Each structure stands twice: as structure tokens, then as C-alpha cells.
Amino acid sequence: MIAWVGFLACVAAITVAGTVLVREGERISALTGISQGAIGFVLLAVATSLPELLTGMSAILVEDAPDIAVGDILGSCLFNLALFAVLNLVANRGDVYARLGREHLAAAILGIAALMVIGGALIARWDGLSAAHVGVESLLIGALYALAIRLGTRQPIREHPRSEPDRAALTRAMSRYGVAAIVVVIAGVALPGMGTEIARQTGWGETFVGTMLVAAATSMPELIVTIQASRTGAFAMAAGNLLGSNLFNFVILALDDAVFLRGPLLAHAAPWHVVTAAGAIAMTVLVAAALLRPPTRGLLGPLAWPSILLALLYLGASYGLFALSAT
């Protein structure tokens, strides 16, 4: 009972802090002239991924639970992609993908490449292909993220006159943003231990708990960002945050690999994580297709067909992982 209460308290803290991150992110965009897509892809993506970073490090260094760390990253990726359906639903517009345009297509393609590297490592279990104890896949992920940052920050920046009141407002916005990020960090540190205890008590297994329960909790900031941004019409910020968070999560997986001293992390993870990786690849391909050729109308009310398929893929991957990890 204590583990569940603590778990829900962390989720509540992350939810409140996530709301602040969105609001201050919009203010920073307005004050600096940086596009909302770039703010979402870099600033919001890193901040909302802090729970995954702290969860992974804690899972490896404190709990010695590599499946919690790997499951949290891949499960968060799956959850973030499903949030495109939430973006579509809250926006109440079937043409939300058309409104996003192709600005985030490169991030989606690089996300597919990174997931294929991760899936290949999980299947092949390349214990011998490493630099010291770090898997070669982590080095490839780092290179892909560097390329994503180079491409993702090539957003138009409008000229914005700087004045003393603007600088003061920017300082206040950055300060509030920093406090909210700290709250997210503190809540993220506590999540792995509670997830491990819940797995022990329920018998669900670390693979499923890490992928679904802990991942959903650490993805609360992304959920709040998506809802808040869609309500204010900041669709580019929401999409940039979701795809940017996924790419940064893969970097977190590489960092987890660096602190896991028994060898390449993915070679020691349960094979069932391949199900999550495959589901995430399929969902990212679907998002990329919707950005490339967006539907112009909803299929079921405001929901466009990519959103419906994303929801079905998420549910299918969740059930498949639960069934396999329970055997």
C-alpha cells in the first residue's frame, strides 16, 4: 500500500510540475523569439525526460534492475507516440497532422533508425561488441541524437526586440521553469524503488512494470504538455516535445549503458523488450506517414485514422508484452 501511495504521489507531483513547464516554455518562446517547435524539441523534451534519466540511473545504480531501466525507456517511447492520438482528440481536429506539417519528419525518421538499432541489439545480444563495457549500439544512438539536434534546431527564429522588461520576464520564466524541473527530478528519483516493490508484490515482473507502469508515470510531463499545448493551439510544441523526448530517451538508454558495469545493458535485458521496440517502430512509422501525407478529416468524429491505429498498436504491444513477460 505504501508503494502505491508513494507512486501516485510522485505522479501527482510530476503532473503539477509538467503544467508549469508548458506554461513557462510558451513564455520563453514568446520572449526569445525561438519557435515553439524548437522549444518543444530541445528545452521541453529534455525537461520532461528528466524522470526517465533519474529513473534509469536509480534502477541501475541503486536497485540493480536493468529491466526497469530498459522497460522505462522503451515504454515511455511507446507512451509518447500514443500521445499523438491524445493530441488529435484534445485538439478536436481531424486535420491536426496537416497543421503540424513536415517540420518534425526528420526527428521521426531518426527515431525509427535508433529503435532499429536498439531492437537489433536486443535480438542479437551483442555482448562482445562493446567499447569497454558500453555497447556499440549506445555509440550509434549518440551519433543519431547529435544529427537530430543539428536538424531539429534549424527552426526559423523571428527577430524580437530585447528590452529591460523582457529580460526580467525571461529571468522569471526561466526561474519557474527550473523549479518545476527540480520537482520532476525529485519525483523521478523515487519512482524506480516503488516500481520494483510493486513488481515484487504483484508478481507482474520487472519487464512489464518497467515498460508500462513506471514508463507511464515518468511520461506524465509529456501527457500534460500535450494536453496544455493542444488547448492553446501550440501543436508544433507538443509534437516537438513528443518526438524530441523519444530521441533524448534513447540517449538516456546509452547513459544507463555507461553506468551498467556488467557489460552492454541491452545484452543483459529480457528478450521481451523486443516487443516494445517493434511496437514503437511501427508507431513511429505511422506518425512519419501521417506527417508526410496527413489526413484532412476525421474517421471517427475528430479522430483521424493514424490516431486510431496508434491507440490500437499501443494496446496490442502492451498486451503482448504482458502475456510474454508473465510466461
N, C-alpha and C positions, 0 to 999 in steps of 0.2 A: 504493500500500500504506500509506503514511504517513497519507494522508487517511482511509482506512478504519479504521486502528488508532486514530487520534485521535477519529474519530466514535464508535466503540464505547466508548472510554474515557469520553467525555462522557456517553453513555447510562448507563454503569455508575455514574458519579458522581450523575447525576440520580436513578437508581433508589434508591441508598442514602439520598440526602437526602430523597426523597419518602417513604420509610418513616418517617423521623424526623418529617416534617411531620404525617403522620397520627397518630402516637402522641402528639405534643405537642398537636395540635389537640384530641384527645379529652380530654387532661388540662386544657386551658384551658376546654373546655366544662364539665367536671365542677367545676372550681374557681370559675368565674364564674357558673354557672347559666344561661348562654346556651345555647339549644337547639342540638343538633348540626346541624340543618338550616341555621340561620343561620350557624353557624361554617363549614360547608361552602360556603355560598353566597357569603360575603364573604371570610373570612380564608383558607380553603384555596384558594378559587378564584383569588384574587389571587396567592398564593404559587406555586401550581402553574402559573400562566400567565406567571411571570417569564421562562422560557426563550423564549416567543413574543415577549415585549416586547423582550428583548435581541437575539433573532434578527432581528426585523423592523428594529430600528434599525441593527444592524450591516449587514444586507443592503442597506439604503437608503444609509447614510452612508459605508460602507467599500467594499462590493462593487458598488454601483450595480446591484443585481439586484432590480428591483421584482417580478418574477415569483416569486422566492424568498420575498419578504415576504408577498405576497398568497397564494401557494400554501401557505405555512406556516400562516397563519391559517385559511383555509378547510379545509385538510387536517386541522388539529387539531380543528376543529369536527366534521368527519366522523368522525374517530377517537374523539372523546369520546362521540358518540352511539352508536357501535358498542359502546362500553364498557358500555352498558346490558345488552347481551347477555352480556358477561362478568360483570356484577353478578348477573344471573339464574343463570348457570352456576355461579359460585363459591358463591353462596348456596344452591344446590341446592334451590331452592324455585320451583315454578311460579307461586306467588301473590306473588312479590316486588313486583309493581306494585301489588297491593292493599295491601301493607304500607306502601308509600310514600304512598298516599293522594293528595289533591289539593293538597298543600302547595306543590308545585313547578309547578303548572299555569300560573300567571301567567308564570313565567320561560320556560317552553316557548313560550307564545303570543308573548311579546315577542321571543324568539329567532327565531321564524318571521317576524315583522314586519321585524326587522333584516336577515335573509337575503334577504327580498324586495327591500328597498332596495338591498342590495349586488348582487343579481342584475340588478335593473333598471339600475343604473349600469354594470355590465359589458356589458349588451346595448346600451344607448343611447349609452354612451361620451360622457357629458355633459362635454365639455372646457370648454364655455363657462359652465356652471352652477357657479360657484365663488365663494367669498369669498376674495379674494386668489388664492392657488394651491390652496386647500383645497376639495375638492368638497363640494357641498351635502349629499351622502349622509353625509359624516362628521358634519355638524351634526345630522342626523336620528338617527344612531346614538348620539351623545352624549345626546340627549334621551330616547331609549328606555332607555338604561342608567340614567339618573337615575330614571326611573319604575320600572325593575326593582329598583333598590336600595331605593326607598321601599316597594315592595310586599314584596320578599324579606326585609327585616329586620323585618317585622311578625310575628315569631315569638313564641310565649309564652316569657317568661323567668321561671323559678321563683325564689322567694326563697331566698337562700343565705347563711347567716350568715358574716360576714367575721371572721377571727381572724388573729393574727400568723403562725402556721404556714401558714395558707392563702395569705397574701400572699407569704411566702417561697417556697412551692411554685410559685405563679403566676409569680414572677420567674424562677425556674429554668426553668419550661416555656417562657416567652416567650424567654429567652436561647437555649435549644436550638433553638427554632423559628427564631429569627433567624439562627443559624449555618447551619442547613440551608437557609434561603432564600438566603443568600450563596453557598453551594456551587452551588445551582441557577442563580444568576445567572452565576457564572464559567463553568460548563459551557455555558450558553446563549449566551454571547458567542462561544464558539469554533465553534459549530455552522454558521453561515452560510458561512464561508470553506471549511469542509470539504465542505459540500453543493455549493457551486459547483464545487469541484475534482472531486468525484465526478461531477457532471453533465458536466464537460468530458471526463473520462477515459472515461466510459461512453457518451457520446452520447445519453443518455436525455432531455436537455433540462431547463432550469431549472423549467419549469412542473410536470413530473411529479416531479422530485426534491424541489422545494419542497413540493409537495402531499402526497406520500406518505412519502418518506424522512425529510426534515427534520421534517415535521409529526409523524410517529410518534415520532421521538426526543424532540422537545420536549413530547410528551404522555405521556412516561414517568411523571412525577409523578402525573398523573390515573389512569394504569393502576394504579400502586402504591396510591394512595388507595382506588380501587375494590376491589381485592383485599383490602387490610387491613381496610377498613370492613365489607365483607360478611362477613368471617370473624368479626368481633366483633359483628355484628348492627347496626352503625351505618348502616343503609340510607339514612336521611334525609341523613346527612352526605355519603355517596357521591353520591347524586342531586343534592344541592345543589351539590356541587363540580363535577360534570359540566356542569350547565346554567349555573351561575354562571361557570365558566371560559369557556364559549362566549360569554356576554354580554360578559365582560371582554375576550375576544379581539377582539370587534368594536370595542371602544374602542381597543385596540392598533392595529387597522387604521386607525382615524381618526388616531391619533398618528403612524403611519407616513406617512399622507397629509400631515400637517402638516410633516414634515421632508423630504418629497419636493418639491423646488422647481420641477420642470418642469411642474407643473400637477396636476390631480386624479389621484391614484395609479391608481384603477381605470380611468381613460381610457387609461392607458399600459400596462395589464396585458394579457396574452394573452387572447383571447376564450375559450380553452378552460376558463378558470376558471368559466365559467357552468355547466359540467357538475358541478363540485364543489358550487357553490351550490345547484343544483337537487336534487342528491342529499341535501344537508344539510337542505333544506326538507322533502323527503319523509320523511326520517328523524325530524325534529323533530315533524312532524305525527303520525307513528306513535307517538312517545313520548307526546305530548299525549293521543292517543286512548287509549293504554294506561292513562294516569293517570286519565282521565275515566271509562272503563269497563274496569277491569282484569280480565284473565282470571283465573280462580280455579284453574286446573290447567294442568299442562304438556302440551305437544303431543307432543314427543319427549323422554320422560323428564321432567327438571325444566324443560326449555326451553319457555317459553310462546311462542305464535305471534308476538307482537311482536318477541321476541328473534331468532327465525329470520329474519323479514323484515328486521330491521335488519342482520343479517350479510349477507344477500343484496344489499341495497341498497348496503352499503359495498363489497362485491366488485364489483358492477356499475358503480358510479361510478368505482372505481379502474381497472378495465379500460377503460372508456370514455375516461377522461382519458389513459391511456397510449396507446391507439390513436390518439386525435386529436392529441396532442402529438407523436407520432412521425411524423406525416404532413408 
